[in-house]
Amino acid sequence: MPGTIDAKLAELGLTLPEPAAPLANYVGYNVVGNLVVVSGQIPLVDGQIAVTGKVGVTATVEQAQQAARICFLNLLAQLKAAAGGDLDRVARVVRLGGFIAAPPEFHGHAQVMNGASDLCVEIFGDKGRHARTTVGVPSLPGNATVEVEGMFELAPVAGAAGGGGRGGRAAARAALSPEQRAERKAARAALSPEQRAERRAARGAAKGQKGEARKEKRAARATQGKGKGRRKAPEA
């Protein structure tokens, strides 16, 4: 059954593409806690850059706005992969960043970037109202006219409320791409015996602190319960 955001995309007549493969040595997104940082996306349609060149030279403002919309759809494709296929997990669009290829005399960068921002709010409503940075640049990869990056907040997976504990860690692992899992595995394999011992000791200390905190809470509750059970002696 499609989610709310998928239904909204269908209502708008929009279809998300497959997540674009990175053009160089980076990953499409990174998941850090409950945040997803998505790498800059260019206006790819069926593997081809839909709008190229500089705004005001080879592309009109309207064409550049459309390019920004396409960039945002490519951004959502990456985000959906990061969210395990469920865009309803998006709790907030935190930030968008826009890069507009234009000559020095062009000053309508914000108007161009509105192509992405307006679509964002149209899809996510109030959750889509984001912070934003827009800058003009002399050129972009593949001679693209626009590039858009983003940061998003995800709600915890059902059954892993709070994102903590084993359920939260399992949800975070499930959201990792195969490349990210391989990187984490390689990083663990590169640890020295001393570093491994330090990590085990740190985890043990953290568990011990949590256990002590729970004991203190139980003791405090028990003390409060005893106090409530005592009755004041009647006055003579």
C-alpha positions, 0 to 999 in steps of 0.5 A, spaced: 500 500 500 503 506 497 504 511 503 502 518 504 508 521 500 508 516 494 500 518 494 502 525 493 507 524 488 502 520 484 497 525 485 502 530 482 503 526 476 511 525 478 515 518 478 521 518 482 527 515 478 532 510 480 537 513 484 543 515 480 550 512 481 555 517 484 559 520 478 566 520 482 569 517 489 563 518 494 556 515 496 549 518 494 547 519 501 550 518 508 545 516 514 548 519 521 543 518 527 536 520 524 539 525 519 540 523 512 545 527 508 544 526 500 549 528 495 548 533 490 544 531 484 544 534 477 538 534 473 538 527 470 533 524 466 534 517 463 541 518 464 542 524 460 542 531 463 536 535 461 538 542 462 545 544 460 549 551 460 549 557 464 542 561 466 541 567 461 546 564 456 544 557 454 538 556 459 532 561 461 530 562 468 524 557 467 528 552 464 533 552 470 527 552 475 525 546 471 532 543 472 531 544 479 525 540 480 528 535 476 534 535 481 529 535 487 526 528 484 533 525 484 534 527 491 528 524 493 530 518 489 536 517 494 532 519 500 527 514 499 533 509 498 536 511 505 529 511 508 528 503 506 523 505 501 518 509 506 518 516 504 513 517 510 519 516 515 521 523 513 520 528 519 523 534 516 526 537 510 532 540 514 536 544 509 537 544 501 543 547 498 543 549 490 548 551 485 546 555 479 551 555 473 550 562 471 555 568 469 557 574 474 551 579 471 546 574 473 542 575 480 536 571 480 539 565 483 534 564 488 528 564 483 531 558 480 532 555 486 525 556 488 523 550 483 526 545 488 523 549 494 516 550 491 516 542 489 519 540 496 513 544 500 508 541 495 510 534 496 511 535 504 507 540 506 509 544 513 515 538 514 518 541 507 519 548 509 527 548 510 533 552 511 537 554 504 543 556 501 543 558 494 550 560 490 552 561 483 558 558 480 561 558 473 560 551 472 557 544 474 559 537 473 557 535 466 555 542 464 549 541 468 545 548 469 543 546 477 545 542 482 541 541 489 543 537 495 539 536 501 539 534 509 533 530 512 531 528 518 528 521 519 523 518 524 525 512 527 523 505 524 516 502 527 518 498 533 525 502 534 522 508 538 527 513 540 532 510 535 536 508 541 538 501 543 538 494 539 532 496 535 535 503 533 541 500 531 538 495 527 534 500 524 540 505 522 544 499 520 538 497 515 538 504 512 545 503 510 547 502 503 551 496 501 557 501 500 556 504 507 556 497 510 562 495 506 566 501 509 564 500 516 566 493 515 573 495 513 574 500 518 572 495 523 577 490 520 583 496 520 582 497 528 588 494 532 588 490 538 589 495 542 583 500 539 578 494 539 580 493 547 579 500 548 572 500 544 570 494 548 572 497 555 568 504 553 562 500 551 562 496 558 563 503 562 557 506 558 553 499 560 555 500 567 553 507 568 546 506 565 546 500 570 547 505 576 543 510 573 537 505 573 539 502 580 538 510 583 532 511 579 529 504 583 532 506 589 529 513 589 522 511 587 522 506 593 524 511 598 518 515 595 513 510 596 515 509 603 514 516 604 507 516 602 506 510 606 507 513 613 501 516 616 502 522 621 501 521 628 495 524 631 496 530 635 494 529 643 
